[in-house]
Amino acid sequence: MMKNFIGFLLVIILMSSCSEYQKLLKSGDSQAMYKKAVEYYNNGDYTKASNLFDGIRMVFQGTSKAQSVAYYRAFCSYNQKDYEVAAELFKQFVSIYPESSYAEECLYMIGYCNFLASPKARLDQSVTEKAMESFQLYLSRYPNSSRKEQINEYMDEMRDKLSYKDYLSARNYYLREKYKSAVVSLENCLKDYPGSKYREEIMYMLFNSKYEMAVNSIEDKQYERYNAAKEEYYYFLNEYPESRYVKEMARKYEIINEFLKPYDVDEEE
């Protein structure tokens, strides 16, 4: 009986709460709506808070409460994990209230929300790039921020993701034996992400791609392309002399030298 009574009370309370919320939405009493929205927000009911703040934001435009409403709206979206919308709302806040005491926090939140919205490496990374740009802007404005170390960790994580995406794209060309496209993509990977954790494999694929281009090339281009592969072998060996790829590459290097030997004799003469 007691359980049934408690359940009945909860239903009554819930219905009362919903009724109060619906009445507020229709009331047009902006002050009461603002007060209740803050209460909902503090209690973690971000959906109701967001709806109420949306309902009064135009009413408070140009007033002292406008900034507060904009701040709460952005954090409502953030707490509902609607990160891309939240990032846009934080961006609007910084644009409208650049001198606000909340401006630094909101500028950080633009980058952080986009960081959280950043998808897996195989997908489009425009949101990741937005996050990095926002964090860079934040650090340029607040170079001594206590958030600096954490931001740098986020930036490293996103750089790894971007380098992995480029690596996957280049490897795809390589595996499909599109060696000319692979060379371009692999060289861009090394240029754009010199500290990539995939650097060893990228350089290995770059050597193999240039080697295969030389082997399968027309006669007029073979000398130039074998030389390019030979140079790539030296670059790799200089950086990774103990690599598991060295034996395989050394066998191909011998083939390269065999091909170039007559040219070397001609040069000596």
C-alpha positions as CSV (number, residue, x, y, z in Angstrom):
1,M,0.0,0.0,0.0
2,M,2.8,2.4,1.0
3,K,4.6,1.8,-2.4
4,N,1.4,2.5,-4.3
5,F,0.9,5.7,-2.3
6,I,4.4,6.9,-3.0
7,G,4.0,6.1,-6.7
8,F,0.7,8.0,-6.7
9,L,2.4,11.1,-5.1
10,L,5.2,11.0,-7.6
11,V,2.7,11.0,-10.5
12,I,0.9,14.0,-8.9
13,I,4.1,15.9,-8.4
14,L,5.3,15.1,-12.0
15,M,1.9,16.2,-13.5
16,S,2.0,19.4,-11.3
17,S,5.6,20.1,-12.5
18,C,4.6,19.6,-16.2
19,S,1.5,21.7,-15.7
20,E,3.6,24.5,-14.2
21,Y,6.1,24.3,-17.1
22,Q,3.4,24.4,-19.7
23,K,1.7,27.4,-18.0
24,L,5.0,29.2,-17.9
25,L,5.6,28.6,-21.6
26,K,2.2,30.2,-22.4
27,S,2.3,32.9,-19.7
28,G,4.4,35.4,-21.4
29,D,5.8,36.3,-17.9
30,S,9.4,36.7,-18.9
31,Q,10.7,37.3,-15.4
32,A,9.0,34.2,-14.1
33,M,10.2,32.2,-17.0
34,Y,13.8,33.4,-16.5
35,K,13.7,32.5,-12.8
36,K,12.3,29.1,-13.5
37,A,14.7,28.4,-16.4
38,V,17.7,29.1,-14.0
39,E,16.1,26.8,-11.5
40,Y,15.6,24.0,-14.1
41,Y,19.2,24.5,-15.2
42,N,20.6,24.2,-11.7
43,N,18.6,21.1,-11.2
44,G,20.0,19.5,-14.4
45,D,16.8,19.7,-16.4
46,Y,18.5,21.3,-19.5
47,T,15.7,20.6,-22.0
48,K,13.1,22.6,-20.1
49,A,15.7,25.3,-19.2
50,S,16.7,25.6,-22.9
51,N,13.1,25.9,-24.0
52,L,12.4,28.6,-21.5
53,F,15.5,30.5,-22.4
54,D,14.7,30.2,-26.1
55,G,11.3,31.7,-25.3
56,I,12.6,34.8,-23.6
57,R,15.8,35.6,-25.4
58,M,14.3,38.1,-27.7
59,V,12.4,39.8,-24.8
60,F,15.6,40.4,-22.9
61,Q,17.6,41.5,-25.9
62,G,19.4,44.8,-25.1
63,T,18.8,44.3,-21.3
64,S,21.2,43.3,-18.5
65,K,19.8,39.8,-18.6
66,A,20.6,39.2,-22.3
67,Q,24.1,38.1,-21.6
68,S,23.1,35.7,-18.9
69,V,20.4,34.1,-21.2
70,A,22.9,33.7,-24.0
71,Y,25.4,32.1,-21.6
72,Y,22.8,29.6,-20.2
73,R,21.5,28.7,-23.7
74,A,25.0,27.7,-24.8
75,F,25.6,25.6,-21.7
76,C,22.2,24.0,-22.1
77,S,23.2,22.7,-25.5
78,Y,26.6,21.6,-24.2
79,N,25.0,19.7,-21.3
80,Q,22.6,18.0,-23.7
81,K,25.7,16.9,-25.7
82,D,24.6,18.9,-28.7
83,Y,28.2,20.0,-29.2
84,E,28.1,21.6,-32.6
85,V,25.1,23.7,-31.7
86,A,26.7,24.6,-28.4
87,A,29.9,25.7,-30.2
88,E,27.9,28.0,-32.4
89,L,26.1,29.5,-29.4
90,F,29.4,30.1,-27.6
91,K,30.8,31.7,-30.8
92,Q,27.8,34.0,-30.9
93,F,28.4,34.9,-27.2
94,V,32.0,35.8,-27.8
95,S,31.1,37.9,-30.9
96,I,28.3,39.8,-29.1
97,Y,30.0,40.2,-25.7
98,P,33.8,40.3,-26.3
99,E,34.3,42.2,-23.1
100,S,32.3,39.9,-20.9
101,S,33.8,38.3,-17.9
102,Y,32.6,35.0,-19.5
103,A,34.3,35.7,-22.8
104,E,37.4,33.7,-22.0
105,E,35.5,30.7,-20.8
106,C,33.2,30.8,-23.9
107,L,36.1,31.1,-26.3
108,Y,37.6,28.0,-24.8
109,M,34.2,26.2,-25.0
110,I,34.0,26.8,-28.7
111,G,37.1,24.7,-29.2
112,Y,36.2,22.2,-26.6
113,C,32.7,21.6,-28.0
114,N,34.1,21.1,-31.5
115,F,36.8,18.8,-30.0
116,L,34.0,16.7,-28.5
117,A,32.1,16.7,-31.8
118,S,35.2,15.6,-33.8
119,P,34.3,12.4,-35.6
120,K,36.4,9.3,-36.2
121,A,39.4,9.7,-38.4
122,R,37.9,8.1,-41.5
123,L,35.1,10.7,-41.6
124,D,35.2,14.4,-42.7
125,Q,37.4,16.4,-40.3
126,S,36.1,19.9,-40.8
127,V,34.9,20.0,-37.2
128,T,38.3,18.9,-36.0
129,E,39.9,21.7,-38.0
130,K,37.4,24.2,-36.4
131,A,38.4,23.0,-33.0
132,M,42.1,23.5,-33.7
133,E,41.5,27.0,-35.1
134,S,39.4,27.9,-32.0
135,F,42.0,26.6,-29.6
136,Q,44.8,28.4,-31.4
137,L,42.8,31.7,-31.2
138,Y,42.2,31.1,-27.5
139,L,45.9,30.5,-26.8
140,S,46.9,33.6,-28.8
141,R,44.5,35.7,-26.7
142,Y,45.2,34.0,-23.4
143,P,48.8,32.6,-23.6
144,N,49.1,32.2,-19.8
145,S,45.8,30.4,-19.3
146,S,45.7,27.6,-16.8
147,R,44.0,25.6,-19.6
148,K,47.0,25.8,-21.9
149,E,48.5,22.4,-21.0
150,Q,45.1,20.6,-21.4
151,I,44.5,22.4,-24.8
152,N,47.9,21.3,-26.0
153,E,46.9,17.7,-25.2
154,Y,43.7,18.1,-27.1
155,M,45.6,19.6,-30.0
156,D,48.1,16.7,-30.1
157,E,45.2,14.2,-30.1
158,M,43.5,16.0,-33.0
159,R,46.8,16.3,-35.0
160,D,47.2,12.5,-34.6
161,K,43.7,12.1,-35.9
162,L,44.3,14.3,-38.9
163,S,47.7,12.6,-39.7
164,Y,46.0,9.2,-39.4
165,K,43.3,10.3,-41.9
166,D,45.9,11.4,-44.4
167,Y,47.9,8.3,-43.7
168,L,44.8,6.1,-44.5
169,S,44.2,8.0,-47.7
170,A,47.8,7.6,-48.8
171,R,47.9,4.0,-47.8
172,N,44.7,3.4,-49.9
173,Y,46.5,4.6,-53.0
174,Y,49.5,2.4,-52.1
175,L,47.4,-0.7,-51.6
176,R,45.5,-0.1,-54.9
177,E,48.9,0.2,-56.6
178,K,48.2,3.8,-57.6
179,Y,51.9,4.6,-56.9
180,K,52.0,8.0,-58.5
181,S,49.1,9.3,-56.4
182,A,50.6,7.4,-53.4
183,V,53.9,9.3,-53.7
184,V,52.1,12.7,-53.7
185,S,49.9,11.8,-50.7
186,L,52.8,10.2,-48.7
187,E,55.1,13.2,-49.3
188,N,52.3,15.5,-48.2
189,C,51.9,13.4,-45.0
190,L,55.6,13.8,-44.2
191,K,55.4,17.6,-44.9
192,D,52.3,18.3,-43.0
193,Y,52.9,15.9,-40.1
194,P,56.7,15.5,-39.7
195,G,56.3,14.1,-36.2
196,S,53.6,11.6,-37.1
197,K,53.7,8.2,-35.3
198,Y,53.1,6.6,-38.7
199,R,56.3,8.2,-40.1
200,E,58.2,4.9,-40.4
201,E,55.5,3.2,-42.4
202,I,54.9,6.3,-44.5
203,M,58.6,6.4,-45.5
204,Y,58.6,2.7,-46.2
205,M,55.6,3.0,-48.5
206,L,57.1,6.0,-50.1
207,F,60.3,4.1,-51.0
208,N,58.3,1.1,-52.3
209,S,56.0,3.4,-54.4
210,K,59.0,5.1,-56.0
211,Y,60.7,1.7,-56.5
212,E,57.5,0.3,-58.2
213,M,57.2,3.5,-60.4
214,A,60.8,2.9,-61.5
215,V,60.4,-0.8,-62.2
216,N,57.2,-0.2,-64.2
217,S,58.4,2.9,-65.9
218,I,59.1,3.6,-69.6
219,E,62.8,3.5,-70.4
220,D,63.2,7.2,-70.7
221,K,62.2,7.8,-67.1
222,Q,63.7,4.8,-65.4
223,Y,67.1,6.3,-64.6
224,E,65.5,9.3,-62.9
225,R,63.0,7.2,-61.0
226,Y,65.5,4.6,-59.8
227,N,67.7,7.4,-58.5
228,A,64.6,8.8,-56.7
229,A,64.0,5.4,-55.1
230,K,67.7,5.1,-54.1
231,E,67.5,8.5,-52.3
232,E,64.4,7.4,-50.5
233,Y,66.2,4.3,-49.3
234,Y,69.0,6.4,-47.8
235,Y,66.5,8.7,-46.1
236,F,64.8,5.7,-44.5
237,L,68.0,4.0,-43.5
238,N,69.3,7.1,-41.9
239,E,66.2,7.4,-39.7
240,Y,65.3,3.8,-39.1
241,P,68.5,1.6,-39.4
242,E,67.0,-1.1,-37.1
243,S,63.6,-1.1,-38.8
244,R,61.9,-4.5,-39.6
245,Y,61.6,-3.2,-43.2
246,V,65.3,-2.8,-43.8
247,K,66.0,-6.4,-45.1
248,E,63.2,-6.2,-47.6
249,M,64.3,-2.7,-48.7
250,A,67.9,-3.8,-49.0
251,R,67.0,-6.5,-51.5
252,K,65.3,-3.8,-53.7
253,Y,68.2,-1.5,-53.2
254,E,70.5,-4.1,-54.8
255,I,68.2,-4.3,-57.8
256,I,68.3,-0.5,-58.0
257,N,72.1,-0.6,-57.9
258,E,72.3,-3.2,-60.6
259,F,70.2,-1.1,-62.8
260,L,72.2,2.1,-62.1
261,K,75.7,0.4,-62.4
262,P,76.1,1.0,-66.2
263,Y,75.2,4.6,-65.7
264,D,77.8,4.9,-62.9
265,V,80.5,3.5,-65.2
266,D,79.6,6.0,-67.9
267,E,79.9,8.8,-65.5
268,E,83.3,7.7,-64.3
269,E,84.6,7.5,-67.9
